[in-house]
């Protein structure tokens, strides 16, 4: 790694240690959704007003509500409040986060990392959809909605690093240097961003520990276990489920390889429908 690139890494480390990130603002509409969902006095009507103020978010919510994963019977949802009632307020927050992730991180035109950004966005929604299904069909201690939210946020550290690197393309002509930077720092950066955006501590810890392979097999499964398995499946394809071996994360989820394969086969349509809903 060149000296200027090393200086970039050193500065990033200092920012991480001090908690002084130059973060992109969390989009206002998504922030309002987050506050409304957290407010015990809020209701579907108040949340619906916020969603309606952002057409792109409203469209995303409608796709989620009518996806195979969320559909209840043959009726198609055509209004926002009914969509919120169908998916639940926590899932509306997930729709807002998927919208925010697209809006918050943008690269200058001609950036060499634009393809990376697009691939990372698709990977994030795959991990989110798989995380929801894994949490719903295992001994995960939290709610499936929480697992999906973690999936949407798990790669935010990579988004941040690539955005910073895009501002200094002369430092990163060596692709290996960029990949090394992402591998070394992305989980810690993700945790710092998730905390700064006031998401639950369980998700902050989960994104920080998402790549830990060795775990206490007897303990209850948490967000990091779901993310560990979902990431493998999103990268290698669901067919790899039968070949995962005796992983600690699967043991904590109380799932065998055969059970995982069956869950993925039974949920194939649901997973794909949610990926499409979140990718739009």
Phi and psi in degrees as a GROMACS rama.xvg file:
@    title "Ramachandran Plot"
@    xaxis  label "Phi"
@    yaxis  label "Psi"
@TYPE xy
-66.2333  162.721  UNK-2
-60.5469  -43.5873  UNK-3
-60.5277  -40.1476  UNK-4
-66.1071  -39.1938  UNK-5
-61.9019  -39.914  UNK-6
-63.3317  -37.0982  UNK-7
-61.1248  -45.6553  UNK-8
-63.3947  -42.5736  UNK-9
-61.0542  -43.0624  UNK-10
-64.542  -39.7084  UNK-11
-61.2669  -42.2562  UNK-12
-62.2812  -39.4339  UNK-13
-65.8671  -40.6361  UNK-14
-62.9296  -42.58  UNK-15
-62.1334  -45.5516  UNK-16
-65.0771  -35.2928  UNK-17
-91.3863  -9.03126  UNK-18
67.597  29.8588  UNK-19
-112.006  64.3127  UNK-20
-83.1807  141.545  UNK-21
-87.3059  74.8961  UNK-22
-79.9615  145.4  UNK-23
-67.6864  144.923  UNK-24
-65.3651  139.302  UNK-25
-67.3316  123.267  UNK-26
-49.1756  139.559  UNK-27
-57.375  -43.6455  UNK-28
-62.7178  -42.9583  UNK-29
-64.2148  -37.304  UNK-30
-65.2972  -40.121  UNK-31
-65.7122  -38.8803  UNK-32
-61.7522  -45.7193  UNK-33
-58.8738  -45.8679  UNK-34
-65.6203  -39.1435  UNK-35
-66.1812  -43.2882  UNK-36
-63.4637  -35.2928  UNK-37
-77.965  -15.4024  UNK-38
-83.8105  116.809  UNK-39
-64.456  -18.0546  UNK-40
-91.8406  -3.38333  UNK-41
-79.3933  162.332  UNK-42
-140.879  -179.265  UNK-43
-59.6708  -39.6539  UNK-44
-63.0859  -45.0039  UNK-45
-67.1193  -37.5682  UNK-46
-69.177  -37.0474  UNK-47
-62.3557  -35.8871  UNK-48
-63.4875  -40.7557  UNK-49
-66.639  -46.7371  UNK-50
-60.9932  -40.9088  UNK-51
-64.886  -21.2234  UNK-52
-75.4943  -12.223  UNK-53
-126.945  96.8027  UNK-54
-54.9474  -37.5641  UNK-55
-65.9732  -38.2667  UNK-56
-68.9805  -42.0139  UNK-57
-60.2138  -41.7028  UNK-58
-64.6062  -39.1958  UNK-59
-64.7608  -42.2068  UNK-60
-61.7935  -42.2157  UNK-61
-64.1276  -38.5481  UNK-62
-64.5549  -40.6135  UNK-63
-63.5588  -45.036  UNK-64
-63.4201  -31.0766  UNK-65
-98.5313  7.55478  UNK-66
-73.2636  160.885  UNK-67
-61.231  -28.8081  UNK-68
-70.5061  -32.0103  UNK-69
-109.866  -13.6389  UNK-70
-64.7732  138.93  UNK-71
-120.412  97.6225  UNK-72
81.3187  -171.104  UNK-73
-82.3261  -11.7882  UNK-74
-69.3563  129.186  UNK-75
-92.0843  132.757  UNK-76
-77.0447  135.114  UNK-77
-127.198  -0.62169  UNK-78
-131.821  154.961  UNK-79
-64.5053  -46.5994  UNK-80
-63.5297  -37.7891  UNK-81
-67.1833  -37.2036  UNK-82
-62.007  -43.1739  UNK-83
-63.4611  -42.4537  UNK-84
-61.6107  -37.2882  UNK-85
-70.957  -46.2072  UNK-86
-90.469  -23.5379  UNK-87
93.8037  153.348  UNK-88
-67.1143  -34.8751  UNK-89
-63.2468  -36.885  UNK-90
-70.7926  -28.1463  UNK-91
-63.2386  -39.5726  UNK-92
-59.9966  -38.8422  UNK-93
-63.5327  -40.3061  UNK-94
-61.7808  -39.4941  UNK-95
-67.149  -38.4111  UNK-96
-67.932  -40.7899  UNK-97
-64.126  -36.1046  UNK-98
-67.0091  -43.8276  UNK-99
-64.8203  -39.0553  UNK-100
-61.8236  -31.0865  UNK-101
-75.6878  -35.4599  UNK-102
-83.3901  -32.6407  UNK-103
-76.5027  -31.6879  UNK-104
-115.567  110.783  UNK-105
-131.098  151.246  UNK-106
-112.62  152.412  UNK-107
-63.4509  150.233  UNK-108
-57.7432  133.659  UNK-109
86.9464  2.89395  UNK-110
-62.8292  140.929  UNK-111
-70.9092  -6.64595  UNK-112
-104.213  7.27685  UNK-113
-62.3539  -41.545  UNK-114
-63.6037  -38.91  UNK-115
-60.5908  -42.5563  UNK-116
-61.1839  -46.7592  UNK-117
-65.0824  -40.4219  UNK-118
-65.4213  -38.2861  UNK-119
-68.1366  -37.6156  UNK-120
-61.6665  -46.7567  UNK-121
-64.8325  -41.1009  UNK-122
-61.0992  -39.916  UNK-123
-63.082  -42.1034  UNK-124
-72.4711  -30.0299  UNK-125
-65.1945  -46.4386  UNK-126
-62.1305  -41.2622  UNK-127
-62.0821  -46.0474  UNK-128
-66.5794  -42.4162  UNK-129
-66.4106  -37.8985  UNK-130
-62.3846  -39.8896  UNK-131
-61.5982  -47.3543  UNK-132
-66.264  -41.6315  UNK-133
-62.1512  -44.6278  UNK-134
-65.6867  -35.9708  UNK-135
-71.8586  -24.3344  UNK-136
-117.847  25.8064  UNK-137
-141.549  -171.223  UNK-138
-92.4325  32.895  UNK-139
-61.9873  135.474  UNK-140
-79.9939  -18.4961  UNK-141
-98.8907  -162.747  UNK-142
-94.4503  147.522  UNK-143
-56.1803  -35.0706  UNK-144
-59.3275  -38.7705  UNK-145
-65.2222  -40.5697  UNK-146
-63.9965  -40.2817  UNK-147
-63.7773  -43.2034  UNK-148
-59.1748  -43.6697  UNK-149
-61.0733  -39.9574  UNK-150
-61.8429  -39.812  UNK-151
-66.6561  -29.6948  UNK-152
-98.8129  -7.9365  UNK-153
-62.9894  -28.1602  UNK-154
-103.376  13.3823  UNK-155
-64.1598  -27.7778  UNK-156
-63.8459  -38.9398  UNK-157
-67.5544  -40.6439  UNK-158
-56.0793  -46.5021  UNK-159
-64.1187  -48.0736  UNK-160
-63.3275  -43.2783  UNK-161
-65.3763  -35.6376  UNK-162
-64.0493  -43.9242  UNK-163
-65.3427  -43.1061  UNK-164
-64.8981  -32.7565  UNK-165
-64.4159  -24.2855  UNK-166
-76.7908  -12.6241  UNK-167
-134.804  61.4721  UNK-168
-61.6558  -24.9749  UNK-169
-67.2768  -19.504  UNK-170
-83.0748  -19.8886  UNK-171
-126.975  53.1442  UNK-172
-74.714  -19.3588  UNK-173
-91.5554  109.605  UNK-174
-61.9464  -33.8725  UNK-175
-62.2998  -35.1287  UNK-176
-65.8451  -40.5635  UNK-177
-64.1462  -46.6977  UNK-178
-61.6892  -39.2181  UNK-179
-65.2276  -39.3552  UNK-180
-62.7134  -44.494  UNK-181
-63.154  -45.7076  UNK-182
-62.7931  -38.9859  UNK-183
-75.5415  -35.5285  UNK-184
-114.218  -16.7078  UNK-185
-64.6194  -35.5168  UNK-186
-69.9529  -41.2983  UNK-187
-66.0666  -39.4233  UNK-188
-65.5708  -41.2024  UNK-189
-58.4069  -44.7367  UNK-190
-61.0742  -44.2768  UNK-191
-61.622  -39.7212  UNK-192
-70.2829  -44.8335  UNK-193
-59.7516  -40.3932  UNK-194
-67.416  -41.0776  UNK-195
-68.3646  -25.6582  UNK-196
-89.875  7.83854  UNK-197
63.8465  36.4318  UNK-198
-86.722  162.766  UNK-199
-57.5565  150.038  UNK-200
-60.7385  -34.0611  UNK-201
-60.0207  -34.6681  UNK-202
-76.6495  -38.4322  UNK-203
-60.0399  -45.2379  UNK-204
-66.3906  -40.6457  UNK-205
-60.7532  -45.0492  UNK-206
-70.3457  -28.4817  UNK-207
-71.8611  -35.9812  UNK-208
-104.777  15.117  UNK-209
-64.133  -19.3727  UNK-210
-106.462  7.44394  UNK-211
-72.9831  119.752  UNK-212
-88.5552  -37.7352  UNK-213
-91.9853  117.511  UNK-214
-135.246  161.187  UNK-215
-70.3929  108.686  UNK-216
-67.8487  -21.4092  UNK-217
-83.5143  -27.2  UNK-218
-68.5478  164.394  UNK-219
-69.6151  149.316  UNK-220
-72.2807  142.196  UNK-221
-126.075  -169.951  UNK-222
-57.7034  -40.6335  UNK-223
-62.737  -34.7872  UNK-224
-65.3928  -44.4482  UNK-225
-62.2351  -45.3828  UNK-226
-64.4879  -37.7805  UNK-227
-58.8619  -49.1234  UNK-228
-71.5671  -43.3134  UNK-229
-61.8308  -37.811  UNK-230
-63.629  -42.6332  UNK-231
-60.818  -46.8408  UNK-232
-65.4864  -38.684  UNK-233
-68.542  -33.8941  UNK-234
-79.8514  -45.1075  UNK-235
-98.7041  -12.0411  UNK-236
95.7824  150.647  UNK-237
-66.8338  -19.3595  UNK-238
-65.855  -19.6075  UNK-239
-72.3838  -10.1528  UNK-240
-55.3681  -36.2088  UNK-241
-72.5922  -11.7944  UNK-242
-115.774  14.3395  UNK-243
-71.6136  -25.0132  UNK-244
80.6382  -164.581  UNK-245
-92.2668  74.7184  UNK-246
-82.4474  145.114  UNK-247
-60.4364  -40.1747  UNK-248
-61.8796  -39.9185  UNK-249
-66.7103  -39.4062  UNK-250
-61.4252  -40.9211  UNK-251
-69.2212  -31.4532  UNK-252
-79.0727  -6.0481  UNK-253
59.0123  46.0297  UNK-254
-127.158  133.264  UNK-255
-86.4973  168.322  UNK-256
-60.0654  -41.8059  UNK-257
-63.0818  -41.1422  UNK-258
-64.8476  -40.6005  UNK-259
-62.9666  -44.6699  UNK-260
-58.4362  -43.9994  UNK-261
-64.7937  -43.0092  UNK-262
-59.5815  -44.3184  UNK-263
-67.8885  -38.6371  UNK-264
-66.0531  -43.8786  UNK-265
-68.0314  -25.3316  UNK-266
-106.41  10.6378  UNK-267
-55.1657  -47.2712  UNK-268
-66.2938  -40.9669  UNK-269
-62.6516  -44.648  UNK-270
-61.8678  -47.3519  UNK-271
-64.5073  -38.1625  UNK-272
-65.9152  -36.596  UNK-273
-73.432  -37.0257  UNK-274
-58.3795  -43.973  UNK-275
-65.8759  -38.5754  UNK-276
-66.0331  -40.0676  UNK-277
-81.3108  -18.0013  UNK-278
-87.2381  -15.568  UNK-279
